[in-house]
Amino acid sequence: MNELGSPLDRSMMRRALELAEKGVGWTSPNPMVGAVVCRGEEIVGEGYHPKVGEPHAEPIALDQAAVAAKGATLYVTLEPCAHHGRTPPCLNRVIEAGVSRVVIAMEDPDPRTAGRSIKALQEHGIETLVGVCEQEARQLNFPFISRVTRGRPWVVLKYAMTLDGRIATSTGDSKWISNEASRHFVHDLRRRHRSILVGYRTYLNDDPMLTCTLDLDPAPRQPLRIVYGGREGIGGNSKLASSAKERPVIQVVLEQDIVQNPEGIETVRLNQPILSSGDSVRQFLSILQEREIDSLLIEGGAQTLTTFLEAGVVDEIYAFIAPKIHNEATAISPFMGHGVKPSISETLNLMNVESKNFEGDTLVHGYLNLL
């Protein structure tokens, strides 16, 4: 299949995608966007959206280009916005800059723009090309696309298991199946997602902090921490409770359960059984949607992983496989359902699968949904 655009178009768009990636973890609920201004093969301006509420990629790149933007080509990973939000619309700034051509990776799925800017650019005599490196641009912003088109966050499962498919012993011990290199990668995953969730049993067994501890400058934006289920509250001496005033924590429970939590921990109540109902999962995701949370990283345990999988809402999976054999019949597997399909030939298959080695651990990564 022929790729859209010239080799130069694709090269410049990939540079714009690299720039967009610099905003990871910070732009939500906005998308990550990068922009490059070129005169021929010379880059005269570039920029990216660094943080929600701050300037967008296009005006940053155009300001850097200054008068050189007139008659130049603008490459941008997402259609320039046409609406007033936390910042003015980028469309007006692009037109005023006098560029002669705009190359766009993907149309903005937000209905407030959704092709309006492309049409306006064309009406002002500006040449447009849409769809260069589109799949890469979409993949970069699956959480944003999910929020505006499906009305729910992008849902990601992460777990680590032994060669014989166990994520914990029969007593719940799981520290550590994966090695330090794998766990370092997991902390990078945490900074990329707006919320992180574990089941109540995992909270009891592990007393997790659920933060990103990478030493970065600037320090990473921490995810909203969520404990799913439980008929008792979160203990006042737990790591979650001790840090709740600085970093928000939510416990999700059934509405009739009498749960008392320490100061700083919010209790969210659902009217459906927590771990046995797809309706409860969808109700919970709608609550996150209302809070503009566009991505959810689920780190277990098995019952929680299974609940979200069987609800049909899982979009992406990171599975770490450690070169270890536990050899215990009653040890815990990542999923404990009754089978999605009756035969192996009809099981769930990941798309766009890739694998990576982490000093002996193997990461298998893929998608159940592509947007």
C-alpha positions in Angstrom: 0.0 0.0 0.0 1.4 3.4 -1.0 2.0 5.8 1.8 0.3 9.2 1.6 2.5 12.2 1.0 6.1 12.6 -0.2 9.1 11.2 1.6 9.8 14.8 2.9 6.2 15.0 4.1 6.5 11.8 6.0 9.9 12.8 7.5 8.6 16.1 8.7 5.4 14.5 10.1 7.5 12.0 12.0 9.5 14.8 13.5 6.2 16.4 14.5 5.1 13.1 16.2 8.4 13.0 18.1 7.7 16.5 19.4 4.1 15.6 20.3 5.4 12.7 22.4 7.2 15.2 24.7 3.9 16.1 26.2 3.1 12.6 27.3 1.4 12.5 30.7 0.9 16.3 30.8 -1.6 17.3 28.1 -4.6 15.2 29.2 -7.5 15.8 28.7 -6.1 17.5 25.7 -4.4 15.4 23.0 -0.6 15.4 22.4 0.2 17.5 19.4 3.4 18.4 17.6 4.0 20.9 14.8 6.8 21.7 12.4 7.2 24.7 10.0 9.3 24.2 6.9 10.6 26.1 4.0 11.7 23.4 1.6 13.7 20.9 3.7 14.7 23.6 6.3 12.8 23.6 9.6 12.2 27.2 10.6 10.0 26.5 13.6 8.7 23.7 15.7 6.7 23.2 18.9 4.5 20.9 20.9 1.7 21.2 23.4 3.5 20.9 26.7 0.7 20.9 29.2 -3.1 21.3 29.5 -3.9 25.0 29.7 -0.6 26.1 28.0 -0.1 27.2 24.4 -0.8 24.6 21.6 1.8 23.3 19.2 0.9 25.4 16.2 1.3 28.9 17.7 4.5 27.9 19.4 6.0 26.6 16.0 4.7 29.6 14.1 6.0 32.1 16.7 9.4 30.5 16.4 9.3 30.7 12.6 8.2 34.4 12.7 8.2 36.0 9.3 9.6 32.8 7.7 6.2 31.2 8.2 4.8 33.2 5.3 4.6 30.9 2.3 5.9 27.9 4.3 4.5 24.5 5.0 3.0 23.6 8.4 3.1 20.0 9.5 0.8 19.2 12.4 -0.2 15.9 14.0 -3.8 16.9 14.6 -6.2 19.2 12.7 -5.8 22.7 14.3 -8.6 23.3 16.7 -11.4 25.6 15.7 -13.0 26.2 19.1 -12.3 28.3 22.1 -11.3 26.1 25.1 -8.6 26.8 27.7 -6.7 28.6 24.9 -7.8 30.4 21.7 -8.4 28.4 18.5 -5.3 27.6 16.6 -7.1 27.9 13.2 -7.0 31.7 13.2 -3.3 31.8 14.1 -2.5 29.4 11.2 -4.4 31.5 8.7 -2.9 34.8 10.0 0.7 33.3 9.7 0.3 33.1 5.9 1.5 29.6 5.4 0.8 28.2 1.9 0.3 24.6 2.8 -0.8 22.6 5.8 -0.1 18.8 6.2 -2.2 17.2 8.8 -1.8 13.7 10.2 -5.4 13.2 11.3 -8.7 15.0 11.5 -9.7 16.1 15.0 -12.4 13.7 16.3 -13.7 16.4 18.6 -17.1 17.5 17.2 -16.3 21.1 17.9 -13.6 20.9 15.1 -14.1 17.7 13.2 -13.1 18.9 9.7 -14.1 22.5 10.2 -10.5 23.8 10.2 -9.6 21.8 7.2 -12.5 23.3 5.3 -11.6 26.8 6.5 -8.0 26.5 5.5 -9.1 25.4 2.0 -11.5 28.3 1.8 -8.6 30.7 2.5 -6.6 29.2 -0.4 -4.3 27.2 1.8 -3.4 23.8 0.3 -4.1 20.9 2.7 -3.1 17.3 2.8 -4.7 15.1 5.4 -3.7 11.5 6.5 0.1 11.6 6.5 1.3 9.1 9.2 -2.3 8.9 10.3 -2.1 5.6 12.2 0.9 6.7 14.2 -0.9 9.9 15.1 -4.0 8.0 16.1 -2.1 5.5 18.2 -0.4 8.4 20.0 -3.7 9.8 21.1 -5.9 6.7 21.6 -7.0 8.0 25.1 -8.1 11.3 23.7 -9.9 9.7 20.8 -11.7 7.3 23.1 -12.8 10.1 25.4 -14.4 12.2 22.6 -15.8 9.4 20.4 -16.7 6.6 22.8 -17.4 8.6 25.9 -15.1 6.6 28.1 -11.4 6.3 29.0 -9.0 4.1 27.2 -8.5 1.0 29.3 -5.1 -0.8 29.7 -4.3 -4.0 31.5 -0.8 -4.7 32.9 0.3 -7.8 34.7 3.5 -9.9 35.2 3.4 -13.7 35.2 5.7 -16.7 35.4 6.4 -19.1 32.5 3.6 -21.3 33.8 1.1 -18.4 33.8 0.9 -17.4 37.4 0.7 -13.8 38.7 0.8 -14.8 42.4 1.1 -17.7 44.7 -2.0 -19.2 46.3 -1.4 -17.0 49.3 -1.3 -13.9 47.1 2.5 -13.2 47.1 3.7 -11.6 43.9 6.8 -9.7 44.9 8.6 -9.9 42.6 7.7 -11.9 39.6 9.2 -9.3 37.2 12.7 -7.9 37.4 13.8 -4.4 38.1 14.1 -3.4 34.4 10.5 -4.4 33.8 9.3 -2.5 36.9 11.1 0.6 35.7 9.1 0.4 32.4 5.9 0.0 34.5 6.7 3.3 36.2 7.0 4.9 32.8 3.5 3.4 32.0 2.2 5.0 35.1 3.3 8.5 34.1 1.6 8.0 30.7 -1.9 7.3 32.2 -4.2 9.6 34.0 -5.4 6.9 36.5 -4.2 3.6 37.9 -6.4 0.9 39.5 -5.9 -2.2 41.6 -8.5 -4.5 43.2 -9.0 -4.4 46.9 -7.3 -7.8 47.5 -4.2 -6.5 45.7 -4.2 -3.4 47.9 -4.4 -5.7 51.0 -1.6 -8.0 49.8 0.8 -5.4 48.4 0.1 -2.1 50.2 1.0 -0.3 47.0 1.8 3.3 46.5 0.6 3.4 42.9 2.8 6.3 41.9 5.5 6.9 39.3 8.9 7.2 41.0 11.0 8.0 38.0 13.5 10.8 38.6 12.4 13.1 35.8 12.6 16.9 35.2 10.0 18.1 35.5 8.7 15.5 38.0 6.0 13.3 36.4 2.3 14.1 36.8 1.0 11.5 39.1 -2.1 9.4 38.2 -5.3 9.3 40.1 -5.1 6.2 42.3 -8.0 3.9 42.6 -8.9 0.8 44.7 -11.7 -1.2 43.1 -14.0 -3.0 45.5 -13.8 -4.0 49.1 -16.3 -3.9 51.9 -13.9 -2.2 54.3 -12.1 1.0 53.9 -8.4 1.7 53.2 -6.3 1.5 56.3 -5.1 4.7 57.9 -1.5 3.3 58.1 -1.4 2.2 54.4 0.8 3.9 51.9 -2.2 5.1 50.0 -3.8 6.8 53.1 -0.5 8.3 54.2 -0.1 10.1 50.9 -3.8 10.8 50.1 -3.6 14.5 50.9 -0.9 15.1 48.4 -2.1 12.6 45.7 -5.8 11.8 45.3 -7.1 8.3 46.1 -10.5 6.8 45.3 -12.1 3.6 46.6 -15.0 2.3 44.5 -17.6 0.3 46.5 -21.1 -0.9 46.3 -23.6 1.8 47.4 -25.0 -0.1 50.4 -21.6 -1.1 51.8 -20.8 0.8 55.0 -17.2 1.9 54.2 -15.3 4.6 56.2 -12.1 5.9 54.8 -9.4 8.2 56.2 -9.3 11.8 55.4 -8.3 12.5 51.8 -9.6 9.2 50.4 -12.8 9.6 48.4 -15.4 6.9 48.4 -17.3 6.4 45.1 -20.4 4.2 45.3 -21.9 2.1 42.4 -25.3 0.6 42.3 -24.2 -2.7 40.6 -22.1 -5.6 42.0 -18.5 -4.4 41.8 -16.7 -7.5 40.6 -19.4 -9.4 38.8 -21.2 -6.9 36.6 -20.2 -5.3 33.3 -22.8 -2.6 34.2 -20.8 -1.6 37.3 -17.6 -1.3 35.1 -19.4 0.9 32.6 -20.9 3.0 35.4 -17.4 3.4 36.9 -15.9 4.4 33.5 -18.6 7.0 33.0 -17.6 8.5 36.4 -14.0 8.8 35.1 -15.3 10.3 31.9 -17.2 13.0 33.8 -13.9 13.9 35.5 -12.1 14.1 32.2 -9.9 11.1 33.0 -9.1 9.7 29.5 -7.0 6.6 30.4 -7.0 3.9 33.0 -4.1 1.5 33.8 -5.3 -1.6 35.6 -2.5 -3.5 37.5 -4.6 -6.4 38.9 -5.3 -8.6 40.6 -6.9 -11.5 38.8 -10.5 -10.9 39.7 -10.2 -7.3 38.7 -8.5 -8.1 35.4 -11.1 -10.6 34.6 -14.0 -8.3 35.5 -12.8 -5.6 33.1 -12.0 -8.1 30.4 -15.4 -9.8 30.5 -17.1 -6.4 30.5 -15.6 -5.9 27.0 -13.9 -2.6 27.8 -10.2 -3.6 27.6 -8.3 -1.9 24.8 -4.6 -2.6 25.3 -2.5 -5.2 27.2 1.0 -5.2 28.6 1.9 -8.7 29.7 5.4 -9.4 31.3 6.6 -13.0 31.2 9.4 -13.8 33.7 11.7 -16.8 33.1 10.4 -18.5 36.3 8.3 -21.5 37.0 6.2 -21.6 40.1 4.6 -25.0 39.7 1.7 -24.7 42.1 -1.7 -25.9 40.9 -3.6 -23.5 43.1 -1.5 -20.4 42.3 -3.3 -17.5 40.7 -3.6 -16.9 36.9 -4.1 -13.5 35.4 -7.6 -14.3 34.3 -10.2 -16.5 36.1 -13.2 -16.4 33.9 -15.1 -19.2 32.2 -13.8 -18.7 28.7 -14.7 -16.0 26.2 -15.2 -18.4 23.3 -15.8 -22.2 23.2 -12.6 -23.1 21.2 -9.0 -21.9 21.0 -9.6 -20.8 17.4 -12.2 -18.3 18.6 -10.3 -16.8 21.5 -9.4 -13.1 21.8 -6.5 -12.1 19.6 -4.3 -9.1 20.1 -3.6 -6.8 17.2 -0.3 -4.9 16.4 1.6 -7.2 18.7 5.1 -6.5 19.6 7.5 -8.0 22.1 10.5 -6.6 23.9 13.2 -8.1 26.2 13.9 -6.6 29.6 17.0 -8.3 30.8 15.4 -11.8 30.6 11.7 -10.8 31.1 9.7 -10.6 27.9 7.0 -8.0 27.4 4.2 -8.9 25.0 2.2 -5.8 24.1 -0.8 -5.5 21.8 -4.3 -4.1 21.3 -7.9 -5.5 21.5 -9.2 -2.3 20.0 -7.8 0.2 17.5 -9.5 3.6 17.0 
